[in-house]
Amino acid sequence: MTRYLISFDDGAMSFPEEELAEVAEASHQVVREAQDAAVWVFGGGLERQQASVVATDGTVTDGPYPETKAVLGGFSIIDRRVLDLRCALT
């Protein structure tokens, strides 16, 4: 069984607060369509990275890896075998 992990960058979900309802509805619609097509396996969002490092001298810095630019914000897993079959039938 071939499955794919689709990951979403944490920064991809930055949008104005007033657009939250519209963005949530759009993302739920994609999940519903994937479930209806029987290709949805699992998915979810992750907490925003808010790590910090406190040195022994009390200095607080971003971390643990301040040079990190991209952070995983969410993921979806789909079943490719079912997707290939459905595409072949249409």
Biopython code that builds the backbone (N, CA, C, O; Angstrom):
import numpy as np
from Bio.PDB.StructureBuilder import StructureBuilder

atoms = [
    (1, "MET", "N", (0.852, -1.174, 0.000)),
    (1, "MET", "CA", (0.000, 0.000, 0.000)),
    (1, "MET", "C", (0.899, 1.239, 0.000)),
    (1, "MET", "O", (1.709, 1.430, 0.907)),
    (2, "THR", "N", (0.748, 2.061, -1.011)),
    (2, "THR", "CA", (1.550, 3.277, -1.121)),
    (2, "THR", "C", (0.799, 4.448, -0.506)),
    (2, "THR", "O", (-0.332, 4.747, -0.887)),
    (3, "ARG", "N", (1.433, 5.096, 0.433)),
    (3, "ARG", "CA", (0.844, 6.277, 1.067)),
    (3, "ARG", "C", (1.835, 7.429, 0.964)),
    (3, "ARG", "O", (3.050, 7.229, 0.969)),
    (4, "TYR", "N", (1.293, 8.628, 0.870)),
    (4, "TYR", "CA", (2.126, 9.823, 0.790)),
    (4, "TYR", "C", (1.862, 10.742, 1.955)),
    (4, "TYR", "O", (0.728, 10.895, 2.410)),
    (5, "LEU", "N", (2.918, 11.346, 2.426)),
    (5, "LEU", "CA", (2.827, 12.366, 3.460)),
    (5, "LEU", "C", (2.958, 13.718, 2.779)),
    (5, "LEU", "O", (3.956, 13.985, 2.109)),
    (6, "ILE", "N", (1.966, 14.564, 2.946)),
    (6, "ILE", "CA", (1.999, 15.923, 2.415)),
    (6, "ILE", "C", (2.196, 16.842, 3.622)),
    (6, "ILE", "O", (1.365, 16.866, 4.530)),
    (7, "SER", "N", (3.288, 17.588, 3.628)),
    (7, "SER", "CA", (3.557, 18.460, 4.777)),
    (7, "SER", "C", (3.302, 19.918, 4.408)),
    (7, "SER", "O", (3.410, 20.317, 3.248)),
    (8, "PHE", "N", (2.963, 20.695, 5.426)),
    (8, "PHE", "CA", (2.662, 22.107, 5.259)),
    (8, "PHE", "C", (3.583, 22.919, 6.149)),
    (8, "PHE", "O", (3.701, 22.653, 7.345)),
    (9, "ASP", "N", (4.229, 23.905, 5.563)),
    (9, "ASP", "CA", (5.111, 24.788, 6.305)),
    (9, "ASP", "C", (4.292, 25.618, 7.293)),
    (9, "ASP", "O", (3.197, 26.074, 6.964)),
    (10, "ASP", "N", (4.815, 25.810, 8.486)),
    (10, "ASP", "CA", (4.126, 26.594, 9.511)),
    (10, "ASP", "C", (3.792, 27.998, 9.013)),
    (10, "ASP", "O", (2.728, 28.527, 9.336)),
    (11, "GLY", "N", (4.671, 28.599, 8.244)),
    (11, "GLY", "CA", (4.442, 29.946, 7.728)),
    (11, "GLY", "C", (3.339, 30.024, 6.688)),
    (11, "GLY", "O", (2.816, 31.107, 6.421)),
    (12, "ALA", "N", (2.975, 28.885, 6.094)),
    (12, "ALA", "CA", (1.929, 28.875, 5.069)),
    (12, "ALA", "C", (0.553, 29.175, 5.656)),
    (12, "ALA", "O", (-0.373, 29.522, 4.922)),
    (13, "MET", "N", (0.417, 29.046, 6.945)),
    (13, "MET", "CA", (-0.873, 29.274, 7.584)),
    (13, "MET", "C", (-0.948, 30.617, 8.298)),
    (13, "MET", "O", (-1.694, 30.765, 9.266)),
    (14, "SER", "N", (-0.190, 31.583, 7.834)),
    (14, "SER", "CA", (-0.254, 32.932, 8.396)),
    (14, "SER", "C", (-1.251, 33.745, 7.571)),
    (14, "SER", "O", (-1.057, 33.967, 6.376)),
    (15, "PHE", "N", (-2.309, 34.177, 8.229)),
    (15, "PHE", "CA", (-3.338, 34.957, 7.555)),
    (15, "PHE", "C", (-4.028, 35.834, 8.600)),
    (15, "PHE", "O", (-3.939, 35.560, 9.797)),
    (16, "PRO", "N", (-4.710, 36.878, 8.154)),
    (16, "PRO", "CA", (-5.397, 37.766, 9.096)),
    (16, "PRO", "C", (-6.484, 37.021, 9.880)),
    (16, "PRO", "O", (-7.151, 36.140, 9.337)),
    (17, "GLU", "N", (-6.654, 37.371, 11.129)),
    (17, "GLU", "CA", (-7.624, 36.737, 12.020)),
    (17, "GLU", "C", (-9.037, 36.708, 11.431)),
    (17, "GLU", "O", (-9.765, 35.731, 11.604)),
    (18, "GLU", "N", (-9.418, 37.777, 10.737)),
    (18, "GLU", "CA", (-10.784, 37.850, 10.190)),
    (18, "GLU", "C", (-11.024, 36.835, 9.068)),
    (18, "GLU", "O", (-12.173, 36.600, 8.695)),
    (19, "GLU", "N", (-9.975, 36.237, 8.530)),
    (19, "GLU", "CA", (-10.126, 35.234, 7.467)),
    (19, "GLU", "C", (-10.162, 33.807, 8.016)),
    (19, "GLU", "O", (-10.259, 32.857, 7.239)),
    (20, "LEU", "N", (-10.088, 33.640, 9.333)),
    (20, "LEU", "CA", (-10.021, 32.315, 9.943)),
    (20, "LEU", "C", (-11.197, 31.430, 9.537)),
    (20, "LEU", "O", (-10.990, 30.276, 9.159)),
    (21, "ALA", "N", (-12.420, 31.940, 9.606)),
    (21, "ALA", "CA", (-13.594, 31.118, 9.272)),
    (21, "ALA", "C", (-13.542, 30.638, 7.826)),
    (21, "ALA", "O", (-13.845, 29.478, 7.546)),
    (22, "GLU", "N", (-13.166, 31.509, 6.922)),
    (22, "GLU", "CA", (-13.089, 31.149, 5.498)),
    (22, "GLU", "C", (-11.986, 30.117, 5.245)),
    (22, "GLU", "O", (-12.198, 29.155, 4.507)),
    (23, "VAL", "N", (-10.823, 30.310, 5.848)),
    (23, "VAL", "CA", (-9.710, 29.373, 5.685)),
    (23, "VAL", "C", (-10.066, 28.019, 6.292)),
    (23, "VAL", "O", (-9.773, 26.980, 5.700)),
    (24, "ALA", "N", (-10.691, 28.021, 7.462)),
    (24, "ALA", "CA", (-11.084, 26.773, 8.109)),
    (24, "ALA", "C", (-12.086, 26.011, 7.254)),
    (24, "ALA", "O", (-11.963, 24.797, 7.091)),
    (25, "GLU", "N", (-13.069, 26.704, 6.710)),
    (25, "GLU", "CA", (-14.071, 26.042, 5.867)),
    (25, "GLU", "C", (-13.432, 25.453, 4.614)),
    (25, "GLU", "O", (-13.763, 24.336, 4.217)),
    (26, "ALA", "N", (-12.524, 26.191, 3.991)),
    (26, "ALA", "CA", (-11.840, 25.699, 2.785)),
    (26, "ALA", "C", (-11.021, 24.442, 3.096)),
    (26, "ALA", "O", (-11.045, 23.480, 2.327)),
    (27, "SER", "N", (-10.303, 24.448, 4.213)),
    (27, "SER", "CA", (-9.483, 23.280, 4.558)),
    (27, "SER", "C", (-10.355, 22.084, 4.924)),
    (27, "SER", "O", (-10.022, 20.949, 4.581)),
    (28, "HIS", "N", (-11.469, 22.323, 5.617)),
    (28, "HIS", "CA", (-12.379, 21.221, 5.941)),
    (28, "HIS", "C", (-13.028, 20.650, 4.682)),
    (28, "HIS", "O", (-13.289, 19.449, 4.611)),
    (29, "GLN", "N", (-13.287, 21.493, 3.697)),
    (29, "GLN", "CA", (-13.855, 21.030, 2.429)),
    (29, "GLN", "C", (-12.882, 20.099, 1.702)),
    (29, "GLN", "O", (-13.297, 19.086, 1.139)),
    (30, "VAL", "N", (-11.607, 20.434, 1.713)),
    (30, "VAL", "CA", (-10.596, 19.576, 1.081)),
    (30, "VAL", "C", (-10.570, 18.212, 1.774)),
    (30, "VAL", "O", (-10.504, 17.176, 1.112)),
    (31, "VAL", "N", (-10.620, 18.217, 3.100)),
    (31, "VAL", "CA", (-10.622, 16.954, 3.849)),
    (31, "VAL", "C", (-11.877, 16.143, 3.517)),
    (31, "VAL", "O", (-11.790, 14.935, 3.295)),
    (32, "ARG", "N", (-13.032, 16.791, 3.481)),
    (32, "ARG", "CA", (-14.283, 16.081, 3.145)),
    (32, "ARG", "C", (-14.202, 15.454, 1.753)),
    (32, "ARG", "O", (-14.633, 14.318, 1.560)),
    (33, "GLU", "N", (-13.652, 16.187, 0.786)),
    (33, "GLU", "CA", (-13.522, 15.655, -0.573)),
    (33, "GLU", "C", (-12.576, 14.460, -0.603)),
    (33, "GLU", "O", (-12.838, 13.477, -1.296)),
    (34, "ALA", "N", (-11.484, 14.539, 0.142)),
    (34, "ALA", "CA", (-10.538, 13.417, 0.198)),
    (34, "ALA", "C", (-11.172, 12.211, 0.879)),
    (34, "ALA", "O", (-10.940, 11.075, 0.465)),
    (35, "GLN", "N", (-11.967, 12.444, 1.917)),
    (35, "GLN", "CA", (-12.673, 11.349, 2.584)),
    (35, "GLN", "C", (-13.703, 10.724, 1.647)),
    (35, "GLN", "O", (-13.821, 9.501, 1.581)),
    (36, "ASP", "N", (-14.443, 11.554, 0.926)),
    (36, "ASP", "CA", (-15.443, 11.055, -0.025)),
    (36, "ASP", "C", (-14.795, 10.232, -1.134)),
    (36, "ASP", "O", (-15.390, 9.278, -1.635)),
    (37, "ALA", "N", (-13.577, 10.606, -1.513)),
    (37, "ALA", "CA", (-12.852, 9.880, -2.557)),
    (37, "ALA", "C", (-12.127, 8.652, -1.999)),
    (37, "ALA", "O", (-11.497, 7.907, -2.749)),
    (38, "ALA", "N", (-12.218, 8.445, -0.691)),
    (38, "ALA", "CA", (-11.590, 7.309, 0.001)),
    (38, "ALA", "C", (-10.066, 7.312, -0.098)),
    (38, "ALA", "O", (-9.447, 6.249, -0.085)),
    (39, "VAL", "N", (-9.460, 8.482, -0.197)),
    (39, "VAL", "CA", (-7.992, 8.562, -0.225)),
    (39, "VAL", "C", (-7.427, 9.131, 1.076)),
    (39, "VAL", "O", (-6.219, 9.068, 1.303)),
    (40, "TRP", "N", (-8.278, 9.681, 1.922)),
    (40, "TRP", "CA", (-7.834, 10.297, 3.182)),
    (40, "TRP", "C", (-7.470, 9.204, 4.182)),
    (40, "TRP", "O", (-8.253, 8.284, 4.415)),
    (41, "VAL", "N", (-6.269, 9.311, 4.777)),
    (41, "VAL", "CA", (-5.850, 8.378, 5.810)),
    (41, "VAL", "C", (-5.842, 9.089, 7.156)),
    (41, "VAL", "O", (-6.505, 8.653, 8.097)),
    (42, "PHE", "N", (-5.085, 10.193, 7.249)),
    (42, "PHE", "CA", (-4.965, 10.918, 8.505)),
    (42, "PHE", "C", (-4.326, 12.268, 8.238)),
    (42, "PHE", "O", (-3.652, 12.449, 7.224)),
    (43, "GLY", "N", (-4.531, 13.202, 9.126)),
    (43, "GLY", "CA", (-3.882, 14.502, 9.012)),
    (43, "GLY", "C", (-4.073, 15.304, 10.274)),
    (43, "GLY", "O", (-4.897, 14.966, 11.124)),
    (44, "GLY", "N", (-3.306, 16.367, 10.390)),
    (44, "GLY", "CA", (-3.442, 17.217, 11.568)),
    (44, "GLY", "C", (-2.482, 18.381, 11.535)),
    (44, "GLY", "O", (-1.563, 18.437, 10.718)),
    (45, "GLY", "N", (-2.715, 19.301, 12.436)),
    (45, "GLY", "CA", (-1.841, 20.455, 12.577)),
    (45, "GLY", "C", (-0.934, 20.291, 13.785)),
    (45, "GLY", "O", (-1.219, 19.497, 14.681)),
    (46, "LEU", "N", (0.138, 21.029, 13.805)),
    (46, "LEU", "CA", (1.097, 20.979, 14.906)),
    (46, "LEU", "C", (1.180, 22.342, 15.576)),
    (46, "LEU", "O", (0.907, 23.368, 14.953)),
    (47, "GLU", "N", (1.551, 22.344, 16.827)),
    (47, "GLU", "CA", (1.717, 23.593, 17.567)),
    (47, "GLU", "C", (2.826, 24.433, 16.943)),
    (47, "GLU", "O", (3.819, 23.905, 16.442)),
    (48, "ARG", "N", (2.639, 25.743, 16.984)),
    (48, "ARG", "CA", (3.692, 26.641, 16.502)),
    (48, "ARG", "C", (4.957, 26.476, 17.327)),
    (48, "ARG", "O", (4.898, 26.276, 18.540)),
    (49, "GLN", "N", (6.095, 26.563, 16.662)),
    (49, "GLN", "CA", (7.365, 26.451, 17.365)),
    (49, "GLN", "C", (7.568, 27.693, 18.217)),
    (49, "GLN", "O", (7.551, 28.811, 17.701)),
    (50, "GLN", "N", (7.759, 27.509, 19.508)),
    (50, "GLN", "CA", (7.980, 28.618, 20.425)),
    (50, "GLN", "C", (9.098, 28.291, 21.397)),
    (50, "GLN", "O", (9.100, 28.755, 22.537)),
    (51, "ALA", "N", (10.039, 27.497, 20.942)),
    (51, "ALA", "CA", (11.119, 27.069, 21.818)),
    (51, "ALA", "C", (12.062, 28.216, 22.131)),
    (51, "ALA", "O", (12.215, 29.148, 21.341)),
    (52, "SER", "N", (12.679, 28.136, 23.276)),
    (52, "SER", "CA", (13.718, 29.097, 23.641)),
    (52, "SER", "C", (14.760, 28.375, 24.477)),
    (52, "SER", "O", (14.491, 27.329, 25.067)),
    (53, "VAL", "N", (15.935, 28.944, 24.517)),
    (53, "VAL", "CA", (17.035, 28.362, 25.276)),
    (53, "VAL", "C", (17.451, 29.372, 26.331)),
    (53, "VAL", "O", (17.665, 30.547, 26.030)),
    (54, "VAL", "N", (17.564, 28.909, 27.561)),
    (54, "VAL", "CA", (18.036, 29.764, 28.652)),
    (54, "VAL", "C", (19.424, 29.280, 29.038)),
    (54, "VAL", "O", (19.595, 28.157, 29.513)),
    (55, "ALA", "N", (20.412, 30.139, 28.830)),
    (55, "ALA", "CA", (21.798, 29.791, 29.170)),
    (55, "ALA", "C", (22.001, 29.863, 30.677)),
    (55, "ALA", "O", (21.161, 30.398, 31.401)),
    (56, "THR", "N", (23.109, 29.326, 31.139)),
    (56, "THR", "CA", (23.398, 29.325, 32.574)),
    (56, "THR", "C", (23.554, 30.728, 33.134)),
    (56, "THR", "O", (23.392, 30.936, 34.336)),
    (57, "ASP", "N", (23.873, 31.704, 32.267)),
    (57, "ASP", "CA", (23.994, 33.085, 32.741)),
    (57, "ASP", "C", (22.658, 33.825, 32.705)),
    (57, "ASP", "O", (22.605, 35.019, 33.002)),
    (58, "GLY", "N", (21.561, 33.114, 32.338)),
    (58, "GLY", "CA", (20.239, 33.727, 32.311)),
    (58, "GLY", "C", (19.853, 34.322, 30.972)),
    (58, "GLY", "O", (18.736, 34.820, 30.829)),
    (59, "THR", "N", (20.742, 34.288, 29.983)),
    (59, "THR", "CA", (20.443, 34.811, 28.663)),
    (59, "THR", "C", (19.406, 33.917, 27.974)),
    (59, "THR", "O", (19.551, 32.695, 27.957)),
    (60, "VAL", "N", (18.373, 34.523, 27.412)),
    (60, "VAL", "CA", (17.329, 33.780, 26.707)),
    (60, "VAL", "C", (17.473, 34.052, 25.217)),
    (60, "VAL", "O", (17.532, 35.205, 24.790)),
    (61, "THR", "N", (17.529, 32.992, 24.436)),
    (61, "THR", "CA", (17.622, 33.124, 22.984)),
    (61, "THR", "C", (16.589, 32.221, 22.334)),
    (61, "THR", "O", (16.103, 31.277, 22.956)),
    (62, "ASP", "N", (16.254, 32.508, 21.092)),
    (62, "ASP", "CA", (15.392, 31.607, 20.336)),
    (62, "ASP", "C", (16.123, 30.298, 20.161)),
    (62, "ASP", "O", (17.353, 30.271, 20.102)),
    (63, "GLY", "N", (15.403, 29.247, 20.080)),
    (63, "GLY", "CA", (16.095, 27.982, 19.903)),
    (63, "GLY", "C", (15.125, 26.832, 19.911)),
    (63, "GLY", "O", (13.913, 27.050, 19.913)),
    (64, "PRO", "N", (15.604, 25.655, 19.915)),
    (64, "PRO", "CA", (17.007, 25.319, 20.099)),
    (64, "PRO", "C", (17.866, 25.556, 18.867)),
    (64, "PRO", "O", (19.093, 25.522, 18.965)),
    (65, "TYR", "N", (17.262, 25.795, 17.719)),
    (65, "TYR", "CA", (18.004, 26.018, 16.482)),
    (65, "TYR", "C", (17.563, 27.337, 15.874)),
    (65, "TYR", "O", (16.693, 27.344, 15.003)),
    (66, "PRO", "N", (18.137, 28.457, 16.307)),
    (66, "PRO", "CA", (17.676, 29.762, 15.819)),
    (66, "PRO", "C", (17.834, 29.971, 14.325)),
    (66, "PRO", "O", (17.188, 30.855, 13.763)),
    (67, "GLU", "N", (18.669, 29.187, 13.668)),
    (67, "GLU", "CA", (18.850, 29.359, 12.226)),
    (67, "GLU", "C", (17.741, 28.674, 11.422)),
    (67, "GLU", "O", (17.697, 28.836, 10.203)),
    (68, "THR", "N", (16.854, 27.922, 12.054)),
    (68, "THR", "CA", (15.771, 27.240, 11.358)),
    (68, "THR", "C", (14.823, 28.250, 10.750)),
    (68, "THR", "O", (14.334, 29.144, 11.442)),
    (69, "LYS", "N", (14.556, 28.114, 9.450)),
    (69, "LYS", "CA", (13.659, 29.029, 8.750)),
    (69, "LYS", "C", (12.306, 28.392, 8.459)),
    (69, "LYS", "O", (11.288, 29.083, 8.443)),
    (70, "ALA", "N", (12.287, 27.088, 8.229)),
    (70, "ALA", "CA", (11.036, 26.400, 7.911)),
    (70, "ALA", "C", (10.716, 25.395, 9.010)),
    (70, "ALA", "O", (11.576, 24.624, 9.437)),
    (71, "VAL", "N", (9.476, 25.417, 9.456)),
    (71, "VAL", "CA", (9.039, 24.523, 10.519)),
    (71, "VAL", "C", (7.754, 23.842, 10.064)),
    (71, "VAL", "O", (6.880, 24.489, 9.487)),
    (72, "LEU", "N", (7.635, 22.557, 10.316)),
    (72, "LEU", "CA", (6.452, 21.811, 9.940)),
    (72, "LEU", "C", (5.254, 22.317, 10.730)),
    (72, "LEU", "O", (5.295, 22.391, 11.958)),
    (73, "GLY", "N", (4.184, 22.665, 10.016)),
    (73, "GLY", "CA", (2.993, 23.194, 10.668)),
    (73, "GLY", "C", (1.818, 22.244, 10.628)),
    (73, "GLY", "O", (0.899, 22.360, 11.440)),
    (74, "GLY", "N", (1.831, 21.300, 9.693)),
    (74, "GLY", "CA", (0.743, 20.338, 9.584)),
    (74, "GLY", "C", (1.057, 19.301, 8.531)),
    (74, "GLY", "O", (2.052, 19.404, 7.813)),
    (75, "PHE", "N", (0.197, 18.296, 8.444)),
    (75, "PHE", "CA", (0.445, 17.220, 7.495)),
    (75, "PHE", "C", (-0.854, 16.507, 7.138)),
    (75, "PHE", "O", (-1.845, 16.582, 7.864)),
    (76, "SER", "N", (-0.822, 15.823, 6.018)),
    (76, "SER", "CA", (-1.902, 14.942, 5.585)),
    (76, "SER", "C", (-1.275, 13.685, 5.023)),
    (76, "SER", "O", (-0.204, 13.734, 4.418)),
    (77, "ILE", "N", (-1.938, 12.558, 5.222)),
    (77, "ILE", "CA", (-1.491, 11.298, 4.644)),
    (77, "ILE", "C", (-2.613, 10.806, 3.736)),
    (77, "ILE", "O", (-3.766, 10.698, 4.155)),
    (78, "ILE", "N", (-2.258, 10.512, 2.491)),
    (78, "ILE", "CA", (-3.254, 10.011, 1.533)),
    (78, "ILE", "C", (-2.811, 8.651, 1.009)),
    (78, "ILE", "O", (-1.622, 8.332, 0.995)),
    (79, "ASP", "N", (-3.783, 7.859, 0.581)),
    (79, "ASP", "CA", (-3.543, 6.525, 0.045)),
    (79, "ASP", "C", (-3.475, 6.621, -1.471)),
    (79, "ASP", "O", (-4.493, 6.838, -2.129)),
    (80, "ARG", "N", (-2.305, 6.464, -2.016)),
    (80, "ARG", "CA", (-2.114, 6.643, -3.452)),
    (80, "ARG", "C", (-2.761, 5.531, -4.268)),
    (80, "ARG", "O", (-3.276, 5.793, -5.355)),
    (81, "ARG", "N", (-2.746, 4.306, -3.775)),
    (81, "ARG", "CA", (-3.319, 3.194, -4.525)),
    (81, "ARG", "C", (-4.780, 3.472, -4.852)),
    (81, "ARG", "O", (-5.222, 3.266, -5.982)),
    (82, "VAL", "N", (-5.523, 3.939, -3.860)),
    (82, "VAL", "CA", (-6.936, 4.256, -4.077)),
    (82, "VAL", "C", (-7.052, 5.446, -5.028)),
    (82, "VAL", "O", (-7.919, 5.455, -5.901)),
    (83, "LEU", "N", (-6.186, 6.452, -4.867)),
    (83, "LEU", "CA", (-6.209, 7.628, -5.738)),
    (83, "LEU", "C", (-5.948, 7.228, -7.188)),
    (83, "LEU", "O", (-6.648, 7.688, -8.091)),
    (84, "ASP", "N", (-4.942, 6.372, -7.421)),
    (84, "ASP", "CA", (-4.659, 5.910, -8.787)),
    (84, "ASP", "C", (-5.849, 5.176, -9.383)),
    (84, "ASP", "O", (-6.179, 5.377, -10.552)),
    (85, "LEU", "N", (-6.494, 4.327, -8.594)),
    (85, "LEU", "CA", (-7.653, 3.576, -9.064)),
    (85, "LEU", "C", (-8.798, 4.513, -9.425)),
    (85, "LEU", "O", (-9.433, 4.338, -10.465)),
    (86, "ARG", "N", (-9.070, 5.498, -8.585)),
    (86, "ARG", "CA", (-10.162, 6.428, -8.847)),
    (86, "ARG", "C", (-9.873, 7.266, -10.096)),
    (86, "ARG", "O", (-10.783, 7.535, -10.880)),
    (87, "CYS", "N", (-8.618, 7.678, -10.288)),
    (87, "CYS", "CA", (-8.264, 8.470, -11.468)),
    (87, "CYS", "C", (-8.403, 7.624, -12.738)),
    (87, "CYS", "O", (-8.796, 8.140, -13.784)),
    (88, "ALA", "N", (-8.085, 6.335, -12.653)),
    (88, "ALA", "CA", (-8.188, 5.460, -13.817)),
    (88, "ALA", "C", (-9.645, 5.224, -14.214)),
    (88, "ALA", "O", (-9.947, 5.002, -15.387)),
    (89, "LEU", "N", (-10.536, 5.275, -13.238)),
    (89, "LEU", "CA", (-11.953, 5.027, -13.511)),
    (89, "LEU", "C", (-12.680, 6.256, -14.052)),
    (89, "LEU", "O", (-13.776, 6.124, -14.596)),
    (90, "THR", "N", (-12.099, 7.439, -13.916)),
    (90, "THR", "CA", (-12.781, 8.661, -14.369)),
    (90, "THR", "C", (-12.328, 9.080, -15.745)),
    (90, "THR", "O", (-12.802, 10.086, -16.272)),
]
sb = StructureBuilder()
sb.init_structure("model")
sb.init_model(0)
sb.init_chain("A")
sb.init_seg("    ")
for serial, (resi, resn, name, xyz) in enumerate(atoms, 1):
    if name == "N":
        sb.init_residue(resn, " ", resi, " ")
    sb.init_atom(name, np.array(xyz, "f"), 0.0, 1.0, " ", f" {name:<3s}", serial, name[0])
structure = sb.get_structure()
